[in-house]
Amino acid sequence: MAPRKRVTSSSRPSHAPRNAQPVSARQDAPYGAVAAKPKKSMRPAIVLVVILVIILLVVFGIVRGCMMGSSRPLLSPNEEATIVIEEGASANSIGQLLEDYGLVARSSEFTDEVKREDAAANLKPGTYTFVGGTSTADLVAQISEGPQTETVTVPEGKTCSATAELVDAATNGRITAEDFMKCANNAADYQADYKFLKDVYDNSLEGFLFPKTYEIAKDDTADTLVRKMLDQYQAEVKDIDYSYAESKNLTQYDVLILASIVERESAADVRSEVSSVFYNRLSGGMQLQSDATTAYLVNGDPTPEDLERTAENPYNTQYNYGLPPGPICSPSVESIEAAANPAKTDFLYFFFQEDDKGEMQYYFSVDYDQHQAAINGEGTPYKVGEASGEKAKDAEAKSSSAAAEAEQPAADDNAEAEAPADEYVEPEGEYVEEGYDEYDEEG
């Protein structure tokens, strides 16, 4: 019996050619050789190269920008640029502003100079006008010194003529009081741009030159400054609610007129109460009897002779009914608000005088007897808030009733039976002149 052939396990059968490969071997590995390792992907290398190229381009752009400066042409020495630096602006933002206006080639020129001079804390907001060619050191110096524009402060309660004098003084006569008043007395020139001027009295801007501090640029004129004041008035009153006043048949111009009287007659904390007195007297058919309106008319504290002499003038509210035809000053926005929305009271009179501490005290009264008692020192100073609540429910009814009892012709021999609504006092009392002295000098 023939012996069996030994069967062996081999990856390469004996009959296979020498260059044959086992099925498990890599196709690219020759028989008898070590199999090659897998090739690495080229993608990360490509990404790295792209990033390096981008970085090189950015660096090149920065270097080129530093070498060539801003693409915006610099201002020539005969050109000017006016810039406004806002409150809290950083050196970086100011530098960028200067670059944008062609005053420096690069913002870094300014910021580097600020660092050298340690001037970051000294940079001041405001409006600046620079000429082309100003050195970076001079730019830093000027902004550290602050704006060189002129300013004028118009306090509350000033008339147009008083404002004109302030402007004249602030500009050292560059804008004269005469030129300013030509504008202030010609409202028709502004009515196309400011619709609220359509019903003004006597073509006057009285009341509309809003009290505020204004910057006066060197190219400002009386006209441009007046327009700044009218712009400010328009901005200040845009959110005031006039609905209550309109329900009492008062126009927005009427509210301004009343506000000007309130401004001249009241302290800051009683504006609404003073306004309520005038509303109640108007509703009751009484004269306003405000000496402030006659003071405006006669340019000073009115005497009894002044009251008699001007009896027929509508600004004399001792004799005439209703509001005067126009404002008597430029009121604050608080007074305009009080005139549009008075406190709800039944007061028909008020009286004010200084106490022994030099503080002005107001006394409000619902009838003449109470008013006279306050004048004689028997009243209690008013405290803000006392007019609210139940006392105000029948305010208009009481004002109408009191008006019927109190009203008498002012020229009658018995005119002293009714004291004016404000500070006018019988001889045995004290005549308070507070608030009218400016008319003597300023008009």
C-alpha positions as CSV (number, residue, x, y, z in Angstrom):
1,M,0.0,0.0,0.0
2,A,1.5,3.2,-1.1
3,P,2.2,5.7,1.7
4,R,0.0,8.7,1.9
5,K,1.3,12.1,1.0
6,R,1.8,14.5,3.9
7,V,-0.5,17.4,3.6
8,T,1.1,20.6,4.7
9,S,-0.4,24.0,5.2
10,S,1.3,26.7,3.2
11,S,0.5,30.2,2.1
12,R,2.0,29.3,-1.3
13,P,1.2,26.0,-2.8
14,S,4.1,24.2,-4.4
15,H,2.5,24.5,-7.8
16,A,2.0,28.2,-7.6
17,P,4.4,30.4,-9.5
18,R,7.0,32.2,-7.5
19,N,5.5,35.5,-8.2
20,A,2.1,34.6,-7.0
21,Q,0.7,36.3,-4.0
22,P,-1.5,35.1,-1.2
23,V,-5.0,36.5,-1.2
24,S,-4.3,38.2,2.1
25,A,-1.2,40.0,1.0
26,R,-1.3,43.7,-0.3
27,Q,-1.4,43.7,-4.0
28,D,1.5,46.2,-4.2
29,A,3.8,44.0,-2.1
30,P,5.9,41.5,-4.1
31,Y,6.3,38.0,-2.8
32,G,8.9,37.7,-0.2
33,A,9.1,41.5,0.5
34,V,7.8,43.4,3.5
35,A,4.5,45.2,2.8
36,A,4.7,49.0,2.4
37,K,3.0,51.3,5.0
38,P,-0.1,53.2,3.9
39,K,0.6,56.6,2.4
40,K,-0.4,59.7,4.6
41,S,-3.1,62.2,3.3
42,M,-1.8,65.4,1.8
43,R,-4.9,67.5,2.9
44,P,-3.5,68.8,6.2
45,A,-0.4,70.0,4.5
46,I,-2.4,71.8,1.8
47,V,-4.5,73.5,4.5
48,L,-1.4,74.6,6.4
49,V,0.1,76.1,3.2
50,V,-3.1,78.1,2.6
51,I,-3.1,79.4,6.1
52,L,0.5,80.5,5.7
53,V,-0.3,82.3,2.5
54,I,-3.2,84.2,4.0
55,I,-1.0,85.2,7.0
56,L,1.7,86.4,4.6
57,L,-0.9,88.4,2.6
58,V,-2.3,90.1,5.7
59,V,1.2,90.9,7.0
60,F,2.1,92.3,3.6
61,G,-1.0,94.4,3.6
62,I,-0.2,95.8,7.0
63,V,3.3,96.6,6.1
64,R,2.2,98.2,2.8
65,G,-0.4,100.2,4.7
66,C,2.2,101.4,7.2
67,M,4.6,102.4,4.3
68,M,2.0,104.1,2.2
69,G,-0.3,105.6,4.9
70,S,-4.1,106.2,4.6
71,S,-5.7,105.9,1.2
72,R,-7.7,109.1,2.0
73,P,-5.8,112.2,0.9
74,L,-4.7,114.6,3.6
75,L,-6.2,118.0,3.9
76,S,-4.1,120.8,2.4
77,P,-3.1,123.8,4.6
78,N,-5.9,125.9,3.2
79,E,-8.7,123.4,4.0
80,E,-10.5,123.0,7.3
81,A,-12.4,120.1,9.0
82,T,-14.8,120.4,11.8
83,I,-15.1,117.3,14.0
84,V,-17.2,116.5,17.0
85,I,-15.6,114.4,19.7
86,E,-18.3,112.7,21.8
87,E,-18.2,112.4,25.6
88,G,-16.1,109.4,26.6
89,A,-14.4,109.0,23.2
90,S,-11.2,107.0,23.4
91,A,-7.8,108.0,21.9
92,N,-8.3,105.2,19.3
93,S,-11.7,106.5,18.2
94,I,-10.5,110.1,18.1
95,G,-7.5,109.0,16.0
96,Q,-9.8,107.2,13.6
97,L,-11.9,110.3,13.4
98,L,-8.9,112.4,12.5
99,E,-7.8,109.9,9.9
100,D,-11.3,109.8,8.4
101,Y,-11.2,113.6,8.0
102,G,-7.7,113.6,6.4
103,L,-6.0,115.3,9.4
104,V,-3.6,112.4,9.9
105,A,-2.4,109.7,7.5
106,R,-3.0,107.0,10.1
107,S,-4.8,106.9,13.3
108,S,-1.8,105.3,15.0
109,E,0.1,108.6,14.5
110,F,-2.3,110.2,16.9
111,T,-2.5,107.4,19.4
112,D,1.3,107.1,19.5
113,E,1.6,110.8,20.2
114,V,-1.0,110.5,23.0
115,K,1.0,107.7,24.6
116,R,4.2,109.6,24.3
117,E,2.7,112.6,26.1
118,D,0.6,110.5,28.5
119,A,-2.4,112.6,27.5
120,A,-5.2,110.0,27.3
121,A,-6.9,111.3,30.4
122,N,-6.7,114.9,29.2
123,L,-8.6,114.5,25.9
124,K,-11.8,116.6,26.0
125,P,-15.1,116.3,24.1
126,G,-16.5,119.1,22.0
127,T,-16.5,120.6,18.6
128,Y,-13.2,121.3,17.0
129,T,-12.1,123.0,13.7
130,F,-8.7,122.0,12.5
131,V,-6.8,123.2,9.4
132,G,-4.9,120.7,7.2
133,G,-1.2,120.3,8.0
134,T,-1.7,120.7,11.7
135,S,1.0,118.6,13.4
136,T,0.0,115.5,15.5
137,A,1.5,117.1,18.6
138,D,-0.7,120.2,18.0
139,L,-3.8,118.1,17.5
140,V,-3.1,116.4,20.8
141,A,-2.5,119.7,22.5
142,Q,-5.7,121.3,21.2
143,I,-7.9,118.4,22.1
144,S,-6.3,118.3,25.6
145,E,-7.0,122.1,26.0
146,G,-10.7,121.6,25.0
147,P,-12.8,123.2,22.3
148,Q,-12.2,126.9,21.5
149,T,-15.7,127.6,20.3
150,E,-17.7,130.4,22.1
151,T,-20.7,129.5,24.3
152,V,-23.7,131.4,25.5
153,T,-25.9,130.3,28.3
154,V,-29.5,131.4,28.1
155,P,-31.2,131.0,31.5
156,E,-34.9,130.3,31.9
157,G,-37.1,133.3,32.0
158,K,-35.1,135.5,29.7
159,T,-36.8,137.7,27.0
160,C,-35.6,137.9,23.4
161,S,-33.9,141.2,24.1
162,A,-32.1,139.9,27.1
163,T,-31.0,136.8,25.1
164,A,-29.7,139.2,22.4
165,E,-27.5,141.0,24.9
166,L,-26.1,137.7,26.1
167,V,-25.2,136.6,22.6
168,D,-23.6,140.0,21.9
169,A,-21.4,139.6,25.0
170,A,-20.5,136.0,24.4
171,T,-19.3,136.8,20.9
172,N,-17.6,140.0,21.8
173,G,-19.9,141.8,19.5
174,R,-19.3,139.6,16.5
175,I,-23.1,138.8,16.6
176,T,-24.6,142.0,17.7
177,A,-27.7,142.3,19.8
178,E,-29.2,144.4,17.0
179,D,-28.6,141.7,14.4
180,F,-30.0,139.0,16.7
181,M,-33.2,141.1,17.4
182,K,-33.7,141.5,13.7
183,C,-34.1,137.8,13.5
184,A,-36.1,137.4,16.7
185,N,-38.6,140.0,15.4
186,N,-39.1,138.4,12.1
187,A,-40.7,135.0,12.8
188,A,-42.1,135.0,9.2
189,D,-38.6,134.1,8.0
190,Y,-38.7,130.8,10.0
191,Q,-42.3,129.7,9.6
192,A,-41.7,127.6,6.6
193,D,-39.2,125.4,8.6
194,Y,-40.9,125.6,12.0
195,K,-44.6,125.0,11.7
196,F,-45.2,125.8,15.4
197,L,-44.5,129.5,14.6
198,K,-47.6,130.0,12.4
199,D,-49.7,131.7,15.0
200,V,-47.1,133.9,16.8
201,Y,-48.1,137.3,18.0
202,D,-46.6,140.4,16.4
203,N,-44.2,138.4,14.2
204,S,-42.1,137.7,17.3
205,L,-40.1,134.7,18.4
206,E,-40.6,135.6,22.1
207,G,-40.9,132.4,24.2
208,F,-39.4,130.1,21.5
209,L,-35.7,130.8,22.0
210,F,-35.2,127.8,24.3
211,P,-33.1,128.4,27.4
212,K,-29.9,126.3,27.3
213,T,-26.1,126.6,26.8
214,Y,-25.2,126.8,23.1
215,E,-21.9,126.4,21.4
216,I,-21.3,129.2,18.9
217,A,-19.1,128.3,16.0
218,K,-17.0,131.0,14.4
219,D,-19.1,130.8,11.2
220,D,-22.4,131.1,13.2
221,T,-24.6,134.1,12.5
222,A,-27.6,135.5,14.3
223,D,-29.8,133.5,11.9
224,T,-28.0,130.2,12.5
225,L,-27.9,130.7,16.2
226,V,-31.7,131.5,16.3
227,R,-32.2,128.3,14.3
228,K,-30.3,126.3,16.9
229,M,-32.6,127.7,19.6
230,L,-35.7,126.9,17.6
231,D,-34.4,123.3,16.9
232,Q,-33.9,122.9,20.7
233,Y,-37.4,124.1,21.4
234,Q,-38.9,121.7,18.9
235,A,-36.9,118.8,20.5
236,E,-37.9,119.7,24.0
237,V,-41.6,119.9,23.5
238,K,-42.1,117.0,21.1
239,D,-43.2,114.6,23.9
240,I,-45.4,117.0,25.9
241,D,-49.0,115.9,26.2
242,Y,-51.2,118.8,25.3
243,S,-54.5,116.9,25.5
244,Y,-55.6,118.4,28.9
245,A,-54.9,122.0,27.8
246,E,-56.7,121.4,24.5
247,S,-59.7,120.1,26.4
248,K,-59.8,123.6,28.1
249,N,-59.6,125.2,24.6
250,L,-56.0,126.2,24.9
251,T,-53.7,125.9,21.9
252,Q,-50.1,124.9,22.1
253,Y,-49.2,128.6,21.7
254,D,-51.5,129.4,24.6
255,V,-49.7,126.8,26.7
256,L,-46.4,128.6,25.9
257,I,-47.8,131.9,26.9
258,L,-49.1,130.5,30.2
259,A,-45.8,128.7,30.7
260,S,-43.9,132.0,30.4
261,I,-46.1,133.5,33.2
262,V,-45.6,130.4,35.3
263,E,-41.9,130.7,34.8
264,R,-41.9,134.3,36.1
265,E,-44.3,133.6,39.0
266,S,-43.3,130.3,40.6
267,A,-40.5,128.4,42.3
268,A,-39.4,125.1,40.8
269,D,-41.4,122.9,43.2
270,V,-44.8,124.7,42.8
271,R,-45.0,125.3,39.0
272,S,-48.0,122.9,38.7
273,E,-49.9,124.6,41.5
274,V,-49.3,128.1,40.2
275,S,-50.5,126.9,36.8
276,S,-53.6,125.5,38.4
277,V,-54.4,129.0,39.9
278,F,-54.4,130.5,36.4
279,Y,-56.5,127.6,34.9
280,N,-59.0,128.1,37.7
281,R,-59.2,131.8,37.2
282,L,-59.6,131.4,33.4
283,S,-62.4,128.8,34.0
284,G,-64.1,131.1,36.4
285,G,-64.0,134.2,34.2
286,M,-61.6,136.1,36.3
287,Q,-58.6,138.2,35.3
288,L,-55.3,136.5,35.7
289,Q,-54.0,139.5,37.6
290,S,-50.4,138.7,37.2
291,D,-48.0,141.6,37.8
292,A,-45.4,139.7,35.7
293,T,-47.3,140.4,32.4
294,T,-47.5,144.2,33.2
295,A,-43.8,144.1,34.2
296,Y,-43.0,142.8,30.8
297,L,-45.1,145.6,29.3
298,V,-43.5,148.5,31.2
299,N,-40.0,146.9,31.4
300,G,-39.9,147.0,35.2
301,D,-41.9,146.5,38.4
302,P,-45.3,148.0,37.7
303,T,-46.5,150.9,39.9
304,P,-50.2,151.7,40.5
305,E,-49.7,154.5,37.9
306,D,-48.4,151.9,35.4
307,L,-51.4,149.7,35.9
308,E,-53.7,152.7,35.3
309,R,-51.8,154.0,32.3
310,T,-51.7,150.6,30.6
311,A,-55.2,149.5,31.5
312,E,-56.2,148.9,27.9
313,N,-53.1,147.0,26.8
314,P,-53.8,143.2,26.6
315,Y,-50.6,142.5,28.5
316,N,-52.1,144.2,31.5
317,T,-53.9,141.2,33.1
318,Q,-55.0,143.2,36.1
319,Y,-57.6,144.8,34.0
320,N,-58.0,142.6,31.0
321,Y,-59.4,139.0,30.8
322,G,-57.8,136.0,29.4
323,L,-54.1,135.3,28.5
324,P,-51.9,138.1,27.2
325,P,-51.4,137.9,23.4
326,G,-47.9,136.5,23.5
327,P,-45.3,135.0,25.9
328,I,-43.4,137.2,28.2
329,C,-40.1,135.2,28.3
330,S,-38.6,131.8,27.3
331,P,-39.8,129.3,29.8
332,S,-38.2,126.0,30.9
333,V,-39.6,122.7,29.7
334,E,-40.7,122.1,33.3
335,S,-42.9,125.2,33.1
336,I,-44.3,124.2,29.7
337,E,-45.1,120.8,31.2
338,A,-46.8,122.5,34.2
339,A,-48.8,124.8,31.9
340,A,-49.9,121.8,29.8
341,N,-50.8,119.6,32.8
342,P,-51.5,121.7,35.9
343,A,-52.2,120.3,39.3
344,K,-55.8,119.7,40.1
345,T,-56.7,122.2,42.8
346,D,-59.4,124.6,43.8
347,F,-56.8,127.4,44.4
348,L,-57.7,130.9,43.2
349,Y,-54.9,132.9,44.8
350,F,-51.3,132.6,45.8
351,F,-48.9,134.8,47.7
352,F,-45.2,134.3,48.3
353,Q,-42.5,135.8,50.5
354,E,-39.2,134.9,52.1
355,D,-39.2,133.4,55.5
356,D,-36.7,134.2,58.3
357,K,-34.3,131.7,56.7
358,G,-34.3,133.5,53.4
359,E,-36.3,130.7,51.7
360,M,-39.3,131.6,49.5
361,Q,-42.6,130.3,50.9
362,Y,-45.8,130.0,48.9
363,Y,-49.3,130.4,50.3
364,F,-52.2,129.1,48.2
365,S,-55.8,130.1,48.9
366,V,-59.2,129.0,47.7
367,D,-60.9,132.4,48.4
368,Y,-60.0,136.0,49.1
369,D,-60.4,135.9,52.8
370,Q,-57.9,133.0,53.1
371,H,-55.6,134.9,50.8
372,Q,-55.8,138.0,52.8
373,A,-55.1,136.1,56.0
374,A,-51.9,134.7,54.4
375,I,-50.8,138.2,53.5
376,N,-51.4,139.3,57.0
377,G,-49.1,136.5,58.3
378,E,-51.9,134.2,59.4
379,G,-51.5,131.5,56.7
380,T,-49.6,128.3,56.6
381,P,-46.9,127.8,53.9
382,Y,-47.9,125.4,51.2
383,K,-46.4,121.9,51.1
384,V,-46.1,120.2,47.7
385,G,-48.9,117.5,47.4
386,E,-51.5,119.2,49.6
387,A,-53.6,120.1,46.6
388,S,-54.3,116.5,45.5
389,G,-57.1,114.2,46.6
390,E,-60.6,115.2,47.7
391,K,-59.9,119.0,47.6
392,A,-59.5,118.9,43.9
393,K,-62.8,117.1,42.9
394,D,-64.9,120.3,42.6
395,A,-62.1,122.7,41.7
396,E,-63.7,124.2,38.6
397,A,-67.2,124.5,40.2
398,K,-65.7,126.4,43.2
399,S,-63.6,128.6,41.0
400,S,-66.6,129.6,39.0
401,S,-68.6,130.4,42.2
402,A,-65.7,132.3,43.8
403,A,-65.2,134.2,40.6
404,A,-68.8,135.5,40.5
405,E,-68.4,136.7,44.1
406,A,-65.0,138.2,43.8
407,E,-65.1,139.8,40.4
408,Q,-65.3,143.6,40.3
409,P,-64.0,146.2,37.7
410,A,-60.4,146.8,38.4
411,A,-60.8,150.6,37.9
412,D,-63.6,150.7,40.4
413,D,-63.1,152.4,43.7
414,N,-63.6,149.1,45.4
415,A,-61.0,147.3,43.4
416,E,-59.0,146.6,46.6
417,A,-61.7,144.2,47.6
418,E,-60.0,141.6,45.5
419,A,-56.2,141.1,45.6
420,P,-54.5,139.9,42.5
421,A,-53.8,136.3,42.0
422,D,-50.2,136.5,42.8
423,E,-48.1,138.7,45.1
424,Y,-50.0,142.0,45.0
425,V,-50.8,143.0,48.6
426,E,-52.9,145.6,50.3
427,P,-50.9,148.5,52.0
428,E,-51.0,146.8,55.3
429,G,-49.2,143.8,53.9
430,E,-45.9,143.4,52.1
431,Y,-45.4,143.8,48.4
432,V,-43.1,141.1,47.2
433,E,-41.1,142.2,44.2
434,E,-39.2,139.0,43.7
435,G,-38.7,138.0,40.1
436,Y,-39.2,141.2,38.2
437,D,-35.9,143.0,38.6
438,E,-34.4,141.8,35.3
439,Y,-36.9,143.7,33.3
440,D,-35.4,147.0,34.5
441,E,-32.2,146.3,32.6
442,E,-32.9,143.6,30.1
443,G,-36.4,144.0,28.9
